[in-house]
Amino acid sequence: MSENLLANHTTARVGGPATTWIEVSTEEQLTTAVAETDATEFPLLVLAGGSNMLVADEGFPGTVVQLGTAGIDVMESSNSHVHVRIAAGHNWDAVVAWSVTEGLTGIEALSGIPGSTGATPVQNVGAYGADISQTLVSIRAWDRQAHKVVELTGPELEFGYRDSIIKRTIESSTTNFHHASPRWIVLTVDLHLTKTGQTAPVRYTQLARALNVELGDSVPLEHIRQTVLDLRATKGMVLDSDDYDTWSTGSFFTNPIVAVEATQRLPDDAPRFAHHDETSETETVKLSAAWLIDHAGFNKGFGLNHEPDTVNGRAGLSTKHTLALTNRGAATTNDLITIATLVRDGVVERWGITLVPEPVLIGVQLGHH
């Protein structure tokens, strides 16, 4: 049964067993497994890197389809650009490493992000001034409603901040497991990368500072990638089985986007970033979830010193980064949820702003406040 245990297949290393487990290594096997599971009306969970989900300690009462597809294909190439198609199960960081070796730019700032390529458009994965929507042309996906393979372009995916139309079809629920996987199961991801040779311009202030260059300066791609990996490692955001700070889902809360009026309680030095939301008529800003957490009294390592109402050190905030909730080796999903609920409620109490979890929660949810 242990191979059916979600704790063995997720980066937070928590989660109970699945009723049924199917491993697939081809697109045909994937679409068949999904279609057959849907025909039984059994709950479905498609799993690849397992880096962005928390599953209940009781497990998943349905079928897990574990994605093992791989491959990078150059579809077309011009003097200046390359169009590549990547299998959904292909390790994302391996794709970035490949692009750097090939002298292709566009995704080098997304180095070190755990998980599979197919997960990147779901979350509109981003870091250091880049997100996947900037290079994504389209995806091919199995549409579980239409029962066929469809193509969705970047605009059709309706990307937002850590959001897409795919993600909006997943529902976190403690009882209804039928929406644990989205309507569209990503099969391949098509990216448009630029041939810059071995250098690329730096587009993000923190990265420019770490590289000791000006914003917009061109730097060797390999150097950018290594610097991003080093920056992520200092935050415990590069997987390392010996480092409990990396036993997490990465950033647990998204940076909140709020109306300007909602920031009145914040001091002037609280970080805030201009944010343009075409769907909102009010002026919005993006805040730093890490700052809000830290300044609500939840510092790095919160929970590890057996603070009141925590879980005896089994889980806590990373010692490197307040945004990551970490399993210290023996945590349960409920332990992580306990810490997350304490942090969310503390931030509401101090700042009046409600943080929203980034990972998909399956069979669990934060406590009521």
Backbone torsions as a table, in degrees:
resi	resn	phi	psi	omega
1	MET	NA	-21.8	-171.9
2	SER	-63.1	-31.1	178.6
3	GLU	-70.0	-18.0	176.1
4	ASN	-87.4	0.6	-176.5
5	LEU	-81.4	122.7	-178.1
6	LEU	-64.6	-25.0	176.9
7	ALA	-58.4	-27.6	-179.1
8	ASN	-84.0	-3.0	-174.2
9	HIS	-131.6	12.1	179.2
10	THR	-127.3	151.2	-173.8
11	THR	-71.6	-23.2	176.0
12	ALA	-81.6	-11.4	175.9
13	ARG	59.0	40.6	173.2
14	VAL	-133.1	163.9	177.9
15	GLY	120.4	139.6	-176.8
16	GLY	-83.2	-165.8	-174.8
17	PRO	-80.8	156.7	170.2
18	ALA	-97.4	151.8	178.7
19	THR	-66.2	-45.5	-178.5
20	THR	-132.1	146.2	-177.4
21	TRP	-134.3	123.8	179.2
22	ILE	-124.3	126.8	175.3
23	GLU	-100.3	133.5	179.3
24	VAL	-125.9	144.5	-179.4
25	SER	-125.5	-1.8	175.4
26	THR	-129.2	159.6	179.1
27	GLU	-60.6	-40.9	-179.4
28	GLU	-63.2	-42.9	177.3
29	GLN	-61.9	-38.7	-179.4
30	LEU	-64.3	-51.8	-177.1
31	THR	-65.1	-35.9	178.8
32	THR	-65.3	-46.2	-178.4
33	ALA	-63.0	-40.8	-179.7
34	VAL	-67.3	-47.2	-178.2
35	ALA	-63.0	-41.8	-178.7
36	GLU	-68.5	-38.5	177.6
37	THR	-65.5	-44.5	179.2
38	ASP	-61.7	-34.4	-179.7
39	ALA	-66.1	-27.2	179.2
40	THR	-84.5	-8.7	-175.4
41	GLU	60.5	25.2	173.7
42	PHE	-84.1	140.5	176.8
43	PRO	-57.9	145.7	-176.4
44	LEU	-122.3	135.0	171.8
45	LEU	-130.6	114.4	176.6
46	VAL	-91.4	126.0	-172.6
47	LEU	-124.8	133.2	173.5
48	ALA	-122.8	-95.4	-179.2
49	GLY	-76.9	-20.5	178.7
50	GLY	65.9	26.2	-174.0
51	SER	-91.7	-7.6	-172.3
52	ASN	-134.6	37.5	178.5
53	MET	-145.1	148.8	170.7
54	LEU	-123.0	122.2	-178.3
55	VAL	-111.3	142.8	-176.2
56	ALA	-54.2	151.8	176.6
57	ASP	-60.8	-27.2	179.1
58	GLU	-73.3	-14.6	178.0
59	GLY	97.3	-163.1	-176.5
60	PHE	-120.7	115.5	-175.6
61	PRO	-82.2	61.7	-177.2
62	GLY	-172.3	-155.4	-176.3
63	THR	-103.8	126.7	169.5
64	VAL	-95.5	126.0	172.5
65	VAL	-105.4	112.2	-177.4
66	GLN	-94.3	124.3	-170.2
67	LEU	-87.1	122.2	178.6
68	GLY	-125.2	23.7	179.5
69	THR	-74.5	152.0	-179.2
70	ALA	-153.0	157.5	175.6
71	GLY	140.1	140.3	174.7
72	ILE	-123.1	120.5	-179.5
73	ASP	-118.8	129.8	173.4
74	VAL	-82.1	114.4	-176.1
75	MET	-83.0	-42.5	174.5
76	GLU	-156.3	156.0	-174.6
77	SER	-142.9	131.6	176.1
78	SER	-117.5	-171.2	178.2
79	ASN	-66.1	-28.5	-172.6
80	SER	-114.0	-21.1	-174.1
81	HIS	-137.5	161.2	174.9
82	VAL	-133.2	136.5	176.5
83	HIS	-105.9	116.5	-178.1
84	VAL	-117.1	148.2	176.1
85	ARG	-118.2	126.3	-174.4
86	ILE	-120.4	134.2	176.9
87	ALA	-65.9	142.3	-174.0
88	ALA	-59.1	-32.5	-176.9
89	GLY	-82.5	-5.1	-176.1
90	HIS	-68.6	132.7	179.2
91	ASN	-55.8	127.0	-173.5
92	TRP	-63.4	-45.5	-176.8
93	ASP	-64.6	-29.7	175.8
94	ALA	-65.7	-34.1	176.6
95	VAL	-65.2	-44.8	179.4
96	VAL	-62.4	-44.7	179.2
97	ALA	-58.8	-42.0	178.5
98	TRP	-61.5	-44.7	-177.2
99	SER	-62.9	-39.2	179.8
100	VAL	-65.5	-44.4	178.5
101	THR	-60.8	-35.5	-177.7
102	GLU	-82.9	-2.7	-179.1
103	GLY	72.0	34.2	-179.9
104	LEU	-111.5	133.8	-176.7
105	THR	-113.3	155.7	179.4
106	GLY	141.7	-29.2	-176.1
107	ILE	-127.4	6.3	-175.8
108	GLU	-61.2	-30.3	179.0
109	ALA	-73.2	-9.9	179.6
110	LEU	-97.0	20.6	176.6
111	SER	-63.6	147.5	171.2
112	GLY	78.9	-0.9	178.0
113	ILE	-76.2	122.0	-176.4
114	PRO	-72.4	162.6	175.1
115	GLY	107.3	-171.3	-173.7
116	SER	-101.8	163.4	179.0
117	THR	-64.2	-37.4	-178.4
118	GLY	-63.2	-22.5	179.9
119	ALA	-80.3	-19.8	-171.9
120	THR	-63.8	-41.6	178.4
121	PRO	-74.1	-25.5	-179.1
122	VAL	-59.4	-45.3	-173.5
123	GLN	-95.7	-6.6	-166.5
124	ASN	45.7	60.4	-174.6
125	VAL	-55.7	139.1	-179.1
126	GLY	-153.3	160.4	175.6
127	ALA	-172.0	147.5	172.3
128	TYR	50.0	48.0	172.9
129	GLY	82.2	3.2	179.0
130	ALA	-125.3	146.5	164.5
131	ASP	-140.4	166.2	-168.6
132	ILE	-64.6	-26.2	-178.6
133	SER	-62.0	-22.1	-177.7
134	GLN	-73.2	-24.4	-178.5
135	THR	-116.3	-12.7	-175.3
136	LEU	-74.2	129.8	176.4
137	VAL	-91.3	-50.8	-176.4
138	SER	-166.8	170.1	170.0
139	ILE	-128.5	156.4	165.1
140	ARG	-106.1	137.4	-175.6
141	ALA	-146.0	153.9	170.9
142	TRP	-86.2	118.7	179.3
143	ASP	-89.0	110.5	-174.5
144	ARG	-71.0	-20.2	176.9
145	GLN	-82.4	-43.2	-177.4
146	ALA	-86.9	-10.0	-179.7
147	HIS	57.2	45.8	177.4
148	LYS	-158.9	165.3	175.9
149	VAL	-80.1	130.3	-179.7
150	VAL	-126.7	162.4	172.8
151	GLU	-112.7	134.2	177.0
152	LEU	-122.6	126.2	179.3
153	THR	-81.8	168.8	177.1
154	GLY	-49.9	-53.5	179.1
155	PRO	-58.9	-36.2	-179.5
156	GLU	-68.7	-21.5	178.9
157	LEU	-79.4	-8.5	175.2
158	GLU	48.3	56.3	-177.7
159	PHE	-63.9	140.7	169.5
160	GLY	-133.0	-168.3	177.6
161	TYR	-69.0	113.5	-176.8
162	ARG	50.7	40.9	-172.8
163	ASP	-151.9	155.9	175.5
164	SER	-159.9	169.5	176.9
165	ILE	-62.3	-29.8	179.0
166	ILE	-65.8	-49.6	-177.2
167	LYS	-60.4	-33.9	-176.9
168	ARG	-70.7	-8.0	175.5
169	THR	-96.4	1.1	173.8
170	ILE	-95.9	136.4	179.9
171	GLU	-122.8	124.4	172.1
172	SER	-74.4	128.4	-178.4
173	SER	-154.1	146.8	178.4
174	THR	-86.9	-16.3	-174.7
175	THR	-122.3	-36.4	-177.0
176	ASN	-96.8	103.7	-176.6
177	PHE	-87.3	2.4	-174.1
178	HIS	-75.4	-11.2	178.4
179	HIS	-115.1	27.0	179.3
180	ALA	-71.4	-26.6	175.7
181	SER	-114.8	151.7	-174.6
182	PRO	-76.0	172.4	176.0
183	ARG	-62.8	-39.4	-177.7
184	TRP	-105.1	122.8	176.9
185	ILE	-98.4	113.9	-174.4
186	VAL	-65.8	131.4	177.4
187	LEU	-103.5	-48.2	177.4
188	THR	-142.1	156.5	179.0
189	VAL	-124.1	126.8	178.5
190	ASP	-102.9	126.6	-179.8
191	LEU	-119.7	151.0	178.2
192	HIS	-112.6	104.6	-176.6
193	LEU	-109.2	151.4	-175.0
194	THR	-99.5	135.9	176.2
195	LYS	-83.3	102.8	179.0
196	THR	-112.4	5.1	-172.4
197	GLY	76.3	-138.8	-171.7
198	GLN	-97.2	6.5	-179.8
199	THR	-128.2	163.1	176.4
200	ALA	-154.5	151.1	177.6
201	PRO	-71.9	144.8	178.7
202	VAL	-90.5	128.1	-171.4
203	ARG	-116.3	12.9	-174.8
204	TYR	-138.4	132.9	-171.3
205	THR	-58.8	-48.3	-177.1
206	GLN	-62.1	-36.5	179.5
207	LEU	-70.5	-42.7	177.9
208	ALA	-59.9	-41.7	-179.8
209	ARG	-63.5	-44.7	-179.6
210	ALA	-64.5	-31.9	179.6
211	LEU	-86.2	-8.6	-178.4
212	ASN	61.3	43.5	177.5
213	VAL	-131.5	171.5	175.3
214	GLU	-83.5	151.8	175.1
215	LEU	-57.6	130.8	179.8
216	GLY	94.9	-14.9	176.9
217	ASP	-66.4	148.2	176.9
218	SER	-89.8	137.2	-174.7
219	VAL	-135.5	149.1	175.9
220	PRO	-53.9	133.9	-179.2
221	LEU	-54.6	-43.4	-177.7
222	GLU	-61.0	-35.9	-179.9
223	HIS	-69.1	-42.3	176.9
224	ILE	-60.5	-48.0	-178.5
225	ARG	-59.2	-47.3	-177.5
226	GLN	-64.1	-38.0	179.9
227	THR	-66.6	-40.9	176.8
228	VAL	-62.4	-44.4	178.5
229	LEU	-60.9	-41.8	179.3
230	ASP	-65.2	-43.5	178.7
231	LEU	-61.6	-44.9	179.7
232	ARG	-63.1	-40.2	-179.3
233	ALA	-63.0	-35.8	178.7
234	THR	-65.6	-20.9	178.9
235	LYS	-99.3	5.1	-178.1
236	GLY	70.6	27.9	-175.0
237	MET	-107.3	15.6	171.7
238	VAL	-119.1	123.9	-172.3
239	LEU	-58.5	133.6	178.8
240	ASP	-151.6	112.7	-173.2
241	SER	-62.2	-21.2	-179.6
242	ASP	-88.9	-4.2	-175.1
243	ASP	-117.7	106.1	-178.0
244	TYR	-60.3	-23.7	177.8
245	ASP	-63.2	-17.1	178.6
246	THR	-99.5	-1.4	176.2
247	TRP	-82.1	77.1	-172.4
248	SER	-153.7	-178.2	172.8
249	THR	-100.5	19.9	-172.6
250	GLY	78.1	-146.1	178.8
251	SER	-63.7	124.0	-176.1
252	PHE	-83.6	-30.3	-179.8
253	PHE	-117.5	144.1	174.1
254	THR	-80.1	155.0	173.9
255	ASN	-66.8	122.9	-174.4
256	PRO	-70.3	139.9	173.3
257	ILE	-108.0	117.6	-171.8
258	VAL	-132.7	160.4	173.0
259	ALA	-65.2	146.2	-177.7
260	VAL	-53.5	-37.4	-179.0
261	GLU	-59.5	-29.7	-176.3
262	ALA	-72.4	-5.4	-176.6
263	THR	-99.1	8.6	-173.5
264	GLN	-61.6	-29.5	-179.1
265	ARG	-79.1	-12.8	-175.9
266	LEU	-80.6	142.5	174.8
267	PRO	-68.4	162.1	-176.8
268	ASP	-61.1	-28.1	-176.4
269	ASP	-87.5	2.9	176.6
270	ALA	-68.1	130.9	-178.2
271	PRO	-61.5	136.8	174.3
272	ARG	-148.6	144.1	-174.2
273	PHE	-127.0	138.2	177.9
274	ALA	-58.2	139.4	-180.0
275	HIS	-141.9	123.6	-179.3
276	HIS	-100.2	116.6	178.6
277	ASP	-116.4	109.4	-176.6
278	GLU	-65.7	-21.2	-176.5
279	THR	-87.5	-10.0	-175.8
280	SER	-108.8	139.4	178.3
281	GLU	-88.8	-17.6	179.2
282	THR	-91.7	156.1	179.3
283	GLU	-75.1	130.2	-177.0
284	THR	-119.6	155.9	173.4
285	VAL	-132.7	153.7	175.0
286	LYS	-100.7	130.5	-179.9
287	LEU	-105.4	166.3	177.5
288	SER	-92.1	112.4	178.2
289	ALA	-60.7	-38.9	-179.3
290	ALA	-60.7	-42.5	179.6
291	TRP	-64.4	-45.5	-178.9
292	LEU	-59.8	-42.0	-179.7
293	ILE	-65.1	-50.5	-178.2
294	ASP	-58.6	-44.1	-175.4
295	HIS	-87.0	5.5	169.0
296	ALA	-100.8	6.9	175.1
297	GLY	98.0	8.0	178.9
298	PHE	-105.6	94.8	-174.9
299	ASN	-89.6	173.0	175.6
300	LYS	-52.7	134.5	179.6
301	GLY	83.3	4.3	177.8
302	PHE	-55.2	133.4	179.3
303	GLY	100.9	-21.9	-176.8
304	LEU	-83.6	-16.2	179.0
305	ASN	-100.5	21.6	175.5
306	HIS	59.0	44.0	175.1
307	GLU	-61.5	157.9	-179.6
308	PRO	-54.6	143.2	175.9
309	ASP	68.9	3.9	176.8
310	THR	-90.3	-165.3	-166.0
311	VAL	-118.1	44.7	174.5
312	ASN	55.0	37.3	174.2
313	GLY	78.0	1.3	-180.0
314	ARG	-70.9	-28.7	179.1
315	ALA	-144.0	156.8	178.2
316	GLY	-177.9	179.6	174.8
317	LEU	-70.6	147.9	177.8
318	SER	-55.4	148.4	175.7
319	THR	-78.0	-5.8	-177.8
320	LYS	-110.0	-20.2	-170.6
321	HIS	-160.6	122.1	-174.2
322	THR	-69.0	-12.5	-177.9
323	LEU	-82.3	-14.5	-176.8
324	ALA	-100.2	130.9	172.1
325	LEU	-95.5	126.6	-169.9
326	THR	-120.9	148.0	174.7
327	ASN	-92.8	119.3	-175.4
328	ARG	-87.8	18.0	174.3
329	GLY	120.2	-28.5	-177.4
330	ALA	-134.4	20.1	-176.3
331	ALA	-74.5	156.1	169.7
332	THR	-105.7	169.5	173.6
333	THR	-58.9	-42.5	-179.1
334	ASN	-61.8	-33.7	176.1
335	ASP	-61.1	-46.0	-179.7
336	LEU	-64.4	-40.3	179.1
337	ILE	-64.4	-37.8	178.2
338	THR	-60.3	-48.0	179.8
339	ILE	-63.6	-44.8	-178.8
340	ALA	-59.9	-40.3	-179.5
341	THR	-66.9	-42.4	177.3
342	LEU	-59.1	-45.0	-177.9
343	VAL	-66.5	-49.3	-180.0
344	ARG	-57.1	-47.0	-177.2
345	ASP	-66.1	-36.3	179.1
346	GLY	-66.4	-36.9	178.5
347	VAL	-69.4	-40.0	176.5
348	VAL	-60.5	-45.8	-177.6
349	GLU	-62.4	-42.6	-175.4
350	ARG	-79.9	-42.0	-170.3
351	TRP	-118.4	-9.2	-179.6
352	GLY	72.8	20.0	-178.2
353	ILE	-121.4	130.8	-177.9
354	THR	-96.0	118.7	177.4
355	LEU	-80.0	145.4	-177.7
356	VAL	-113.6	131.6	179.8
357	PRO	-62.7	143.8	176.6
358	GLU	-88.1	-42.1	-179.4
359	PRO	-69.6	159.1	173.7
360	VAL	-77.9	127.0	179.9
361	LEU	-101.1	122.0	-173.6
362	ILE	-118.7	109.6	-179.7
363	GLY	82.6	4.7	177.7
364	VAL	-141.4	160.5	170.2
365	GLN	-153.4	160.7	179.0
366	LEU	-63.7	151.7	-179.4
367	GLY	-62.0	160.8	179.7
368	HIS	-74.3	146.3	177.0
369	HIS	-133.1	NA	NA
